[in-house]
Amino acid sequence: MKKKIGLYLSAILAVLCLTGIDAEAKKPEITRYDAQYLDTQVSVNLQWQSSEAVVLVRVAAGSEVKEIKIDPYDNKKTRSGYTGEVNAVLETGVLEDQESIPYTIQVEDEDGQKSNLVSGKVLIPRGRAKRDHDQWGKEKLEGTSQSGQKDMIEQLRQVTSVLAAPPVILDVTVNNPSRGTVSFKTKATHSVGMREINFRILDAQGRQVDSQQISATGKLWEGTSKDFTLSPGSYSVIAQAVDAGGSTSRESKASFAIAGAATPVQPPSPPVTPPATPPSPLVTPPVTPPVTPPVIPPVTPPVIPPVAPPVIPPVAPPVIPPVTPPVIPPVTPPVIPPVTPPVGPGMEVNTDRPGLDYRSFDLPAADPNLCRNACAGEANCKAFTYVRLGVQGPNARCWLKSSVPNPVSSNCCVSGVKTTPPIVEPPIAEEGTLIFDNGNIAAVDNNPSRPTVFTINVPHRITYVQNYHWNSAKGSAPGKISFRHADGWVFGPWQTAGYPGQGGVPNAYWRVAPKVEIPAGTYTVLDSEPQTWSHNGANQNTGMTRVLGVALQAPPPPPPPVVPPMPITQADLIGKTWQFGRGDGSVIAQKIKLLSNGRIEGYAHPNESRWGIEGNTLIFYHESGKPATRYESFTRESGLWVIRGPFLLGTGTVHVLREVATPQQGGLPSIPEPVIYTNGNIAGVQNNPTRETT
């Protein structure tokens, strides 16, 4: 038993040594995940919570592994750290008898900390096994009534109807409608494949307050949207599926209320009757009515004459409207004149980049530059697609992409990829006064281990910021700098320009002139590429930064010093007689008077030409006007004033004024006159001395 306890303790200690106990370095955590099987693909959606921004997501399904890089600025800042969400689609092969596909998920933050591995299995729906297509072809090509099947013409009509049919979406379900955070669940299908699933949230006035677009390239999508945080009130959600050709399903709507507002009345949903197997309703409705009457009665001879007239008219109308709009030439003429002139360099005319959308919106004018400018103004945007008016509605529409999808030739669209060309501009001048500078000329390393923090006591307009990226004499392509206030506000990020450093190292200095106003407080400097940011021990291993700005208000002046009043009044100084001497007891003048006109009576010297009072200090002035003695100590000894102060024109000398007692005060003066000669005593005396006193 003791041996087992020892083994257990050893195992526990080993785990502690390997993992470490660090409350401040909490690993990221995957808070929510789900997976769906989409024909030959697995779609994995996950959310995370982390103390530091997550920068990498690894997903493995079957034999495929995918790594997705996450921009730190795409993480959402919360009180407890950062949250985020991502969706990954992996191609995977399926064996004929395989029932499920295993998958694993892991995220990594910008400090290199990895979450625990999360694993699961996604079930493969029944009926996905490999079909015997050759047998189907042999039977259908016969086209005889003896086989019990419809002839080849009918089969082709069915296929055409399936391809032309729009996606089908079921009713949308609202999760947790009584709380401030809600999500939505639905299911959609299409016989060929869907491009995306859109969720839009409208307020009580019909204004869109939030949205989400989910890329869904398979034939079946079933899942849940991200969590939406909404304020109290009444809302409705609209879910819609879009296929690869741009055709859309019906709008699936649901109304709900967030706590604090009356529950809205649920409007009747449009009738939806999708059966259990999505492809069947798409094929059966257009085929069954026209085929049954003509095939059964006439059998072989009358098949061709009676079938063609009644079947073609009903089949053609439903096919032409949805397929033709994006292809018909008449759509192009009204769009080309206004679109072609403003198309600038780098735009891909007649090109679509489908998928990887994170938001879309109608444009106020048919101008692709509006879509390009919107992409340029958002950090998350990596590419865009402008859809001409009339293709997806009466207005032109802009789709912003979180990554760069492959281009597809299509006259519906104008696309482009966001580029960040090198910024060529004149040197940024150092304007304003120095606020913070922790740089030095010692050798530097990369990746500072401590934050760069500075404090301002009044609001400032920041005019100049510089971060140093020596990076072992290689420099680094200029990135972005931002300031984070202690309360969590973030100012920036600001795109910097690169300037050469010592020895001509390119892009060693990242500089920017933000020209923004920030309030008083403590700020942390954030650099988009800390792994090349310079630091050393001389600046406590903080990233090297220089900040200049202009104060928007003067700092409050320090309070005036409290000067205690002089304990003796000017009247007392004038009305008394003083002995003028030194701190060692020597006497300079036995009796002097301080006159009301500032003169000194009873003693004359250039060092004591006049007197005066400054604040709580008595001063004797030199004849040149300079202070000669500053009396600052006022005490009383035996009821008489004693005033002391340093002689300013010498070294180490202290002058002393002692109050001379008057007869009205009684007794002899506190300091007697010097005795030159005395021969008195206390014995009996007689008159008329007989000898001279000498």
C-alpha positions in Angstrom: 0.0 0.0 0.0 2.8 2.5 0.9 4.5 1.7 -2.4 1.3 2.5 -4.3 1.0 5.9 -2.4 4.6 6.7 -3.3 3.9 6.0 -7.0 0.8 8.2 -6.9 2.7 11.1 -5.3 5.5 10.7 -7.9 3.0 10.8 -10.7 1.3 13.9 -9.3 4.7 15.7 -8.9 5.7 14.8 -12.4 2.4 16.2 -13.8 2.9 19.5 -11.8 6.4 19.8 -13.1 5.4 19.3 -16.7 2.3 21.5 -16.7 3.4 24.2 -14.2 1.1 26.1 -11.9 0.7 29.6 -13.1 -2.5 31.4 -12.4 -1.5 34.2 -14.6 -0.7 32.1 -17.7 -4.1 30.4 -18.2 -4.3 28.2 -21.3 -6.9 28.9 -23.9 -10.2 27.0 -23.7 -12.5 25.7 -26.4 -16.0 26.6 -25.0 -18.2 25.3 -27.8 -17.9 23.2 -30.9 -19.9 21.1 -33.2 -19.4 19.3 -36.5 -21.6 18.4 -39.5 -21.1 15.9 -42.4 -21.6 17.6 -45.8 -21.4 14.9 -48.4 -17.6 14.5 -48.8 -16.7 17.3 -46.3 -16.7 17.8 -42.6 -17.7 21.3 -41.4 -16.4 22.1 -37.8 -17.5 25.3 -35.9 -15.9 26.3 -32.7 -15.7 29.1 -30.1 -12.9 29.8 -27.6 -12.2 31.8 -24.4 -8.6 32.8 -23.7 -6.6 35.2 -21.5 -4.5 36.1 -24.6 -5.5 36.5 -28.2 -5.8 33.3 -30.2 -3.6 33.3 -33.3 -3.9 29.7 -34.6 -6.6 27.0 -34.9 -5.7 23.3 -35.8 -8.5 21.0 -37.0 -8.0 17.4 -38.1 -10.8 15.2 -39.6 -10.2 11.8 -41.1 -6.8 12.0 -42.9 -6.8 15.8 -43.4 -5.3 18.5 -41.1 -5.9 22.2 -41.5 -4.3 25.1 -39.7 -6.1 28.4 -39.7 -4.2 31.6 -38.8 -6.2 34.1 -36.8 -5.5 37.8 -36.7 -5.2 38.9 -33.0 -7.4 41.9 -33.9 -10.2 39.4 -34.9 -10.4 38.3 -31.2 -13.2 40.0 -29.2 -11.9 41.7 -26.0 -14.0 40.9 -22.9 -13.5 41.5 -19.1 -11.9 38.1 -18.7 -9.8 38.0 -21.8 -10.6 37.3 -25.4 -13.3 35.3 -27.3 -13.6 34.3 -30.9 -15.3 31.9 -33.4 -14.2 30.2 -36.6 -15.6 27.7 -39.1 -13.5 25.1 -40.9 -14.4 22.8 -43.8 -12.2 19.8 -44.5 -12.4 17.4 -47.5 -12.4 13.8 -46.4 -12.8 10.5 -48.0 -15.4 8.0 -46.8 -15.2 4.2 -46.9 -18.2 2.3 -48.1 -19.1 0.9 -44.7 -17.8 3.8 -42.6 -20.3 5.1 -40.0 -18.5 8.1 -38.5 -15.5 10.3 -39.0 -13.3 11.2 -36.0 -12.0 14.8 -35.6 -9.8 16.8 -33.2 -9.6 20.6 -32.4 -6.9 22.7 -30.7 -6.3 26.4 -30.5 -3.1 28.4 -29.7 -2.7 31.9 -28.3 -0.1 34.5 -29.1 2.0 33.4 -26.1 2.3 29.9 -27.6 0.0 28.3 -25.1 -2.2 25.6 -26.5 -5.6 24.5 -25.4 -6.5 20.9 -24.4 -7.2 18.7 -27.4 -10.9 18.3 -28.1 -12.1 15.3 -30.0 -15.3 13.9 -31.3 -17.0 12.0 -34.1 -19.4 13.2 -36.8 -21.9 10.6 -37.9 -22.3 9.8 -41.6 -26.0 9.8 -42.6 -27.2 6.5 -43.9 -27.4 6.1 -47.7 -24.1 7.8 -48.3 -22.4 4.6 -49.3 -21.0 4.4 -52.9 -23.8 4.1 -55.4 -23.7 1.8 -58.4 -23.9 4.5 -61.1 -23.2 2.0 -64.0 -26.3 -0.1 -63.2 -28.4 3.1 -63.0 -27.3 4.1 -66.5 -27.9 0.7 -68.0 -31.4 0.5 -66.7 -32.4 4.1 -67.6 -31.0 4.1 -71.1 -33.3 1.2 -72.0 -36.2 3.7 -71.7 -38.9 1.0 -72.0 -42.0 0.5 -70.1 -41.0 -3.1 -69.4 -38.4 -1.8 -67.0 -41.0 -0.1 -65.0 -39.1 3.2 -65.2 -39.6 6.6 -66.9 -37.9 7.0 -70.3 -34.7 9.0 -70.8 -36.5 12.2 -71.8 -38.4 12.3 -68.5 -35.2 11.6 -66.5 -33.4 14.5 -68.2 -36.4 16.7 -67.4 -36.2 15.6 -63.8 -32.5 16.4 -63.6 -33.1 19.9 -65.1 -35.8 20.6 -62.6 -33.6 19.5 -59.7 -30.7 21.7 -60.9 -33.0 24.7 -61.4 -34.8 24.4 -58.1 -33.6 26.8 -55.3 -32.4 25.7 -51.9 -34.8 24.6 -49.3 -34.6 25.9 -45.7 -36.6 24.8 -42.7 -38.1 26.9 -39.9 -35.5 28.8 -37.8 -35.4 28.0 -34.1 -34.5 30.7 -31.5 -32.3 29.5 -28.6 -32.5 31.2 -25.2 -34.8 34.0 -26.3 -35.3 35.2 -22.8 -31.7 36.0 -22.2 -29.5 38.8 -23.6 -27.5 36.3 -25.7 -29.3 34.3 -28.4 -28.4 31.9 -31.2 -30.4 30.4 -34.1 -30.7 26.9 -35.5 -32.0 25.7 -38.8 -31.4 23.2 -41.6 -31.0 23.7 -45.4 -30.6 21.5 -48.4 -29.9 21.7 -52.1 -29.4 19.0 -54.8 -26.2 20.5 -56.1 -24.6 22.5 -53.3 -25.1 25.7 -51.3 -22.7 28.6 -51.2 -23.8 30.2 -47.9 -26.4 30.5 -45.1 -27.3 34.0 -44.0 -28.8 35.1 -40.7 -30.1 38.7 -40.3 -31.5 40.2 -37.1 -34.0 43.1 -37.4 -35.4 45.3 -34.6 -39.0 46.3 -34.0 -38.7 49.0 -36.7 -37.4 46.6 -39.3 -33.8 47.9 -39.1 -31.0 45.4 -39.4 -28.9 45.4 -36.2 -26.6 42.4 -36.8 -25.9 39.5 -39.2 -23.8 36.4 -39.8 -22.8 34.7 -43.0 -21.8 31.0 -42.9 -20.0 29.4 -45.8 -21.8 26.1 -46.6 -20.5 24.4 -49.8 -22.2 21.0 -49.3 -25.6 19.8 -50.2 -26.8 19.6 -46.6 -26.2 22.1 -43.8 -27.6 21.8 -40.3 -26.2 23.9 -37.4 -26.4 26.8 -35.1 -25.4 30.4 -35.6 -22.9 32.3 -33.4 -24.1 33.9 -30.2 -25.6 37.4 -30.7 -25.7 39.8 -27.7 -28.7 42.1 -27.9 -30.2 44.9 -25.7 -33.8 44.4 -24.3 -36.4 44.8 -27.0 -38.4 43.0 -29.7 -36.6 41.4 -32.7 -37.0 39.1 -35.6 -34.5 36.8 -37.4 -34.5 35.9 -41.1 -32.5 32.9 -42.3 -31.9 32.2 -46.0 -29.8 29.8 -48.0 -28.0 30.7 -51.3 -26.8 28.1 -53.8 -23.7 28.3 -56.0 -25.6 30.0 -58.8 -27.0 32.8 -56.6 -30.5 31.4 -56.2 -32.0 31.9 -52.8 -34.4 29.9 -50.7 -37.5 31.4 -49.1 -36.9 33.6 -46.0 -37.4 31.6 -42.8 -38.5 34.0 -40.1 -39.0 34.0 -36.4 -39.8 36.7 -33.8 -38.5 36.9 -30.3 -38.0 39.3 -27.4 -35.0 40.0 -25.1 -35.9 40.3 -21.4 -37.1 43.8 -20.5 -39.5 44.1 -23.3 -42.9 42.7 -24.2 -42.9 39.4 -26.0 -43.7 40.0 -29.7 -46.6 38.2 -31.4 -45.2 35.4 -33.5 -46.3 36.1 -37.2 -47.5 33.1 -39.1 -44.7 31.4 -41.0 -45.2 30.7 -44.7 -46.2 27.1 -45.4 -43.2 24.8 -45.7 -43.6 21.2 -46.4 -40.1 19.8 -46.9 -40.2 16.0 -46.5 -37.6 14.0 -44.6 -35.4 13.5 -47.7 -34.7 17.0 -49.1 -34.0 16.1 -52.8 -37.4 14.3 -53.2 -39.7 17.4 -53.0 -37.5 19.2 -55.5 -37.9 16.4 -58.1 -41.4 15.1 -57.5 -43.6 18.3 -57.8 -42.6 19.4 -61.3 -42.5 15.8 -62.7 -45.4 13.9 -61.4 -48.4 16.0 -62.6 -47.3 16.2 -66.3 -45.8 12.7 -66.6 -48.5 10.4 -65.1 -51.4 11.2 -67.5 -49.5 10.9 -70.8 -47.3 7.8 -70.0 -49.8 5.3 -68.7 -52.7 5.4 -71.2 -50.9 5.6 -74.6 -48.0 3.3 -73.8 -45.6 3.2 -76.8 -47.2 4.7 -80.0 -48.6 7.9 -78.5 -45.6 8.7 -76.2 -43.8 11.2 -78.3 -46.8 13.3 -79.8 -48.9 13.8 -76.6 -46.0 14.1 -74.2 -44.0 16.8 -75.8 -46.7 19.6 -75.9 -48.0 19.3 -72.4 -44.7 18.6 -70.7 -42.4 21.3 -72.2 -44.5 24.3 -71.4 -44.8 23.6 -67.6 -41.1 22.6 -67.3 -39.6 25.5 -69.2 -41.2 28.4 -67.1 -39.8 27.3 -63.7 -36.4 26.6 -65.2 -35.9 29.9 -67.1 -36.6 32.5 -64.4 -34.1 31.3 -61.8 -31.3 30.3 -64.2 -31.5 33.1 -66.7 -31.2 36.3 -64.6 -27.4 36.2 -64.0 -26.7 35.0 -67.5 -29.2 36.9 -69.8 -27.4 39.6 -71.8 -30.1 42.3 -71.1 -28.9 42.5 -67.5 -25.4 43.6 -68.6 -26.1 46.8 -70.7 -27.6 48.9 -68.0 -24.8 48.0 -65.6 -21.7 48.3 -67.8 -21.9 52.0 -68.6 -21.8 53.2 -65.0 -19.4 50.5 -63.7 -16.7 50.4 -66.3 -15.4 54.1 -66.1 -14.7 54.1 -62.3 -13.0 50.7 -62.2 -9.5 51.3 -61.1 -6.2 49.3 -61.3 -6.2 46.0 -59.5 -9.9 45.4 -60.1 -10.9 42.0 -61.6 -13.8 42.8 -64.1 -16.2 40.0 -64.8 -14.8 38.0 -62.0 -16.5 36.5 -58.9 -14.7 35.2 -55.8 -17.4 33.1 -54.1 -17.2 32.0 -50.4 -15.3 33.1 -47.3 -17.7 36.1 -46.8 -18.1 37.6 -43.3 -20.6 40.3 -44.2 -22.5 41.9 -47.2 -24.6 45.0 -47.8 -26.4 47.0 -50.5 -24.5 49.9 -52.0 -26.0 53.4 -52.5 -24.6 53.5 -56.1 -23.5 51.1 -58.8 -19.8 51.8 -58.2 -17.3 49.0 -57.4 -15.0 51.5 -55.9 -17.4 51.8 -52.9 -17.0 48.1 -52.2 -13.2 48.3 -52.6 -13.0 51.3 -50.2 -15.2 49.5 -47.7 -12.7 46.5 -47.8 -9.7 48.9 -47.4 -11.3 50.4 -44.3 -11.8 47.1 -42.4 -8.9 45.1 -40.9 -10.7 41.8 -41.3 -11.2 42.2 -45.1 -8.8 40.4 -47.4 -10.8 40.5 -50.6 -14.2 41.7 -52.0 -16.7 41.0 -54.7 -19.0 43.7 -56.1 -22.3 42.3 -57.6 -24.0 44.4 -60.2 -27.4 45.8 -59.6 -30.2 43.5 -60.7 -28.3 40.3 -60.0 -29.1 39.9 -56.3 -31.8 42.6 -56.0 -32.6 46.1 -57.3 -29.3 47.5 -55.8 -25.7 46.7 -56.3 -24.3 44.6 -53.4 -20.9 44.3 -51.8 -19.4 41.1 -50.2 -16.4 41.4 -47.9 -14.2 38.3 -47.5 -12.2 37.2 -44.5 -9.7 35.4 -46.7 -8.9 35.2 -50.5 -11.1 32.7 -52.3 -10.4 31.4 -55.8 -11.5 33.6 -58.8 -14.4 32.4 -61.0 -15.2 34.0 -64.4 -18.7 35.6 -64.2 -20.1 38.8 -65.8 -22.1 39.4 -62.7 -19.3 40.8 -60.6 -16.2 42.8 -60.1 -13.7 41.5 -57.6 -10.4 42.4 -56.0 -7.8 41.4 -53.5 -6.8 43.9 -50.7 -3.1 44.9 -51.0 -0.9 46.8 -48.7 1.6 48.6 -50.9 4.6 50.1 -49.2 3.8 53.6 -47.9 6.0 56.2 -49.6 5.8 59.5 -47.8 8.1 62.2 -46.5 9.8 61.7 -43.2 7.5 62.0 -40.2 8.6 65.1 -38.2 8.9 64.9 -34.4 6.3 67.4 -33.4 5.2 68.2 -29.9 6.9 67.6 -26.6 8.4 64.3 -25.4 5.9 62.2 -23.4 7.8 58.9 -23.2 11.1 57.4 -24.5 12.6 54.1 -23.2 15.2 53.7 -26.0 18.9 53.4 -25.4 22.0 52.6 -27.5 22.8 49.2 -25.9 22.5 45.9 -27.8 18.9 44.7 -28.2 17.0 41.5 -28.4 13.6 40.7 -30.0 10.2 39.9 -28.3 10.0 42.0 -25.1 8.9 40.1 -22.0 7.3 43.1 -20.2 4.6 45.6 -21.4 5.6 49.1 -22.5 3.5 51.5 -20.3 3.4 55.3 -20.0 1.1 57.7 -18.1 -0.2 61.2 -18.9 -1.9 63.5 -16.3 -3.8 65.6 -18.8 -5.4 64.9 -22.3 -2.9 65.0 -25.2 -3.0 65.1 -28.9 -0.5 62.3 -30.0 1.6 63.7 -32.8 4.4 61.1 -33.2 4.9 57.4 -32.2 8.0 55.3 -33.0 8.7 51.6 -32.3 12.2 50.1 -32.9 12.5 46.8 -34.9 16.2 46.1 -35.2 15.5 42.3 -35.7 19.2 41.2 -35.9 20.0 43.9 -38.6 17.1 42.7 -40.8 14.4 45.1 -39.8 10.7 44.2 -40.4 7.9 45.2 -42.8 6.1 48.1 -41.0 3.0 47.0 -39.1 0.6 48.7 -36.8 0.8 50.4 -33.4 -2.1 51.1 -31.0 -2.5 52.3 -27.4 -4.7 50.5 -24.8 -6.0 52.6 -21.9 -6.0 51.0 -18.4 -9.8 50.9 -18.6 -9.7 48.8 -21.8 -10.2 51.5 -24.5 -8.0 50.9 -27.6 -6.8 53.8 -29.7 -5.7 52.7 -33.1 -4.3 50.5 -34.7 -2.4 53.0 -36.8 -0.5 51.8 -39.9 3.2 52.8 -39.7 5.8 53.7 -42.3 9.2 52.1 -42.2 12.5 54.1 -42.0 16.1 52.8 -42.0 18.0 52.4 -38.7 21.6 52.3 -37.7 23.8 51.1 -40.5 21.0 51.5 -43.1 19.0 48.6 -41.7 15.6 48.8 -43.6 12.4 49.3 -41.7 14.2 49.4 -38.4 12.0 52.3 -37.2 8.2 52.1 -37.4 6.8 55.6 -37.3 3.3 57.1 -37.5 1.8 60.5 -36.8 -1.7 59.6 -35.4 -2.9 63.2 -34.7 -5.5 61.8 -32.3 -6.6 63.0 -28.9 -6.5 60.7 -25.9 -7.6 61.3 -22.3 -5.4 61.3 -19.3 -4.5 57.9 -17.9 -2.1 55.0 -18.1 -1.5 53.4 -21.5 0.0 50.1 -22.8 1.7 50.3 -26.2 0.6 47.5 -28.5 2.8 46.4 -31.5 1.4 44.1 -34.3 4.7 42.2 -34.5 6.2 41.8 -31.0 8.4 39.0 -32.1 10.7 41.6 -33.9 10.1 44.5 -31.4 13.5 45.5 -29.8 14.2 45.5 -26.0 17.1 45.0 -23.6 17.8 44.9 -19.9 18.6 48.6 -19.7 14.9 49.4 -20.3 13.6 46.5 -18.1 12.9 44.4 -21.2 10.0 46.6 -22.5 9.4 47.3 -26.2 11.4 50.4 -27.3 9.0 53.2 -28.0 9.1 57.0 -28.4 5.9 59.1 -28.0 5.5 62.8 -28.5 2.4 65.0 -28.2 0.8 68.3 -27.3 -1.0 68.8 -23.9 -4.6 69.9 -24.5 -4.7 71.7 -21.1 -2.0 72.9 -18.7 -1.3 70.7 -15.7 -2.6 72.2 -12.5 0.0 74.4 -10.7 1.4 73.1 -7.4 -0.3 74.6 -4.4 1.6 77.6 -2.9 3.8 76.8 0.0 2.2 77.4 3.4 4.3 80.2 5.0 3.7 80.5 8.8 3.5 84.1 10.0 6.5 85.6 11.6 6.0 85.2 15.4 7.1 88.8 16.2 5.4 91.9 14.7 7.0 94.7 12.9 5.9 97.1 15.6 7.8 94.9 18.2 10.9 94.9 16.1 10.8 98.8 15.9 9.9 99.4 19.5 12.7 97.3 21.1 16.4 97.7 21.6 18.6 94.9 20.3 22.1 93.6 20.9 23.8 92.6 17.6 26.3 89.7 17.9 27.4 86.4 16.5 26.5 82.8 17.3 29.7 82.2 19.1 28.7 84.8 21.8 30.9 87.6 20.5 29.2 91.1 20.4 29.3 93.3 17.3 27.2 96.2 18.7 25.8 96.6 22.2 22.6 98.4 21.3 20.9 99.0 17.9 17.4 100.2 16.9 15.5 99.2 13.8 13.9 102.4 12.6 10.5 102.5 10.7 12.2 104.0 7.6 14.3 100.8 7.2 17.6 102.3 8.6 19.6 100.7 11.4 20.6 103.0 14.3 23.6 102.4 16.6 25.7 100.6 14.1 27.1 101.4 10.6 28.6 98.9 8.2 28.1 98.2 4.5 26.8 94.7 5.3 24.0 96.2 7.5 22.9 99.3 5.6 19.2 98.8 6.1 16.6 96.2 7.2 13.2 94.8 5.9 10.7 91.9 6.1 10.1 89.3 3.4 7.3 86.8 4.2 8.2 85.5 7.6 11.8 86.5 7.5 13.7 89.5 8.9 16.5 90.6 6.5 19.6 92.9 6.9 20.7 94.2 3.5 24.1 95.1 2.1 24.4 98.6 0.7 24.3 97.0 -2.8 20.8 95.8 -2.1 21.7 92.1 -1.7 20.5 90.3 1.4 23.4 90.0 3.9 21.7 88.2 6.8 18.4 86.3 6.7 16.9 85.9 10.2 14.6 82.8 10.2 14.7 81.6 13.8 12.6 83.3 16.5 12.7 82.1 20.1 12.3 83.5 23.6 14.7 83.1 26.4 13.8 84.3 29.9 10.9 86.2 28.3 13.1 88.1 25.8 13.3 87.6 22.1 16.4 86.0 20.5 16.5 86.1 16.7 19.1 84.0 14.7 19.9 83.7 11.0 22.8 82.9 8.6 25.2 85.5 7.3 24.9 85.1 3.6 28.1 86.9 2.6 30.4 84.7 4.6 30.7 81.0 5.4 29.4 79.4 8.5 28.7 82.6 10.4 25.4 83.1 12.3 24.2 86.5 13.4 22.1 86.9 16.6 19.8 89.7 17.7 19.0 89.7 21.5 16.3 91.8 23.0 17.7 94.3 25.6 15.6 94.5 28.7 14.2 97.9 29.6 13.6 99.4 33.1 9.9 98.9 32.7 10.6 95.1 32.3 12.4 95.2 35.6 15.9 94.0 36.6 19.2 94.5 34.9 19.6 93.9 31.2 19.7 90.2 30.4 23.3 90.7 29.1 25.2 93.2 31.5 27.6 95.8 30.2 31.3 94.7 30.1 33.1 95.2 33.5 36.3 97.2 33.2 37.2 97.7 36.9 35.5 97.2 40.3 36.6 97.4 43.9 33.3 97.3 45.7 32.4 94.7 48.4 29.7 94.1 51.0 31.5 95.2 54.2 30.6 98.3 56.3 31.7 101.6 54.6 32.8 105.2 55.7 32.8 108.5 53.9 35.7 110.5 52.5 38.3 108.1 51.2 41.9 108.9 52.1 43.5 107.5 48.9 42.8 108.0 45.2 40.9 105.4 43.2 43.0 104.5 40.2 
